[in-house]
Amino acid sequence: MDCDVILGGYVGAYLEPYLDEIKRRALRINTFDSDADFIKLCSYKSESIAAGAALYYISQFINTI
């Protein structure tokens, strides 16, 4: 799909020390890329789902201004 993979949620807050290992494992089974820079951690360490869900409504509000 050629898009970023963002790891988040409650577990995502604890994945930073393991990100290099996750990228290495993903590259072993990925036949399309030579690096795993498409795997990123969510910048929200908690309640990321709530922030993502709210973006739709925030966008709708901004469009009415």
C-alpha positions as CSV (number, residue, x, y, z in Angstrom):
1,M,0.0,0.0,0.0
2,D,3.1,2.2,0.2
3,C,2.2,4.0,3.4
4,D,3.6,4.4,6.9
5,V,2.8,1.9,9.6
6,I,2.3,3.7,12.9
7,L,2.5,1.6,16.1
8,G,0.5,3.2,18.9
9,G,-2.1,2.6,21.5
10,Y,-1.3,1.4,25.0
11,V,1.5,-1.0,23.8
12,G,3.0,1.7,21.5
13,A,4.0,3.8,24.5
14,Y,6.5,1.0,25.5
15,L,7.9,0.1,22.0
16,E,10.6,2.7,21.6
17,P,13.4,0.6,23.0
18,Y,12.3,-2.3,20.7
19,L,11.8,-0.2,17.5
20,D,15.1,-1.2,15.8
21,E,14.4,-4.9,16.4
22,I,10.8,-4.6,15.1
23,K,12.2,-2.9,11.9
24,R,14.8,-5.7,11.5
25,R,12.2,-8.4,11.7
26,A,9.9,-6.5,9.3
27,L,12.7,-6.2,6.8
28,R,13.3,-10.0,6.8
29,I,9.8,-10.6,5.5
30,N,9.4,-7.4,3.3
31,T,10.4,-8.0,-0.3
32,F,9.7,-4.4,-1.5
33,D,11.9,-2.1,0.7
34,S,15.5,-2.0,1.7
35,D,14.8,-0.1,4.9
36,A,12.0,0.0,7.4
37,D,11.7,3.7,7.9
38,F,8.0,3.3,7.1
39,I,7.5,1.9,10.6
40,K,7.0,4.7,13.1
41,L,5.8,5.2,16.7
42,C,2.8,7.3,17.5
43,S,3.7,10.6,19.0
44,Y,0.8,10.3,21.5
45,K,1.9,8.0,24.4
46,S,-1.6,7.6,25.8
47,E,-5.2,8.0,24.5
48,S,-4.0,8.0,20.9
49,I,-7.3,6.3,19.7
50,A,-9.3,9.1,21.3
51,A,-7.2,11.8,19.5
52,G,-7.5,10.0,16.2
53,A,-11.2,9.6,16.5
54,A,-11.6,13.3,17.4
55,L,-9.7,14.4,14.3
56,Y,-12.8,13.8,12.0
57,Y,-14.9,16.1,14.1
58,I,-12.2,18.7,14.4
59,S,-11.8,18.7,10.7
60,Q,-15.5,19.1,10.2
61,F,-15.6,22.0,12.6
62,I,-12.6,23.8,10.9
63,N,-14.3,23.4,7.5
64,T,-17.4,25.3,8.8
65,I,-15.3,28.3,9.9
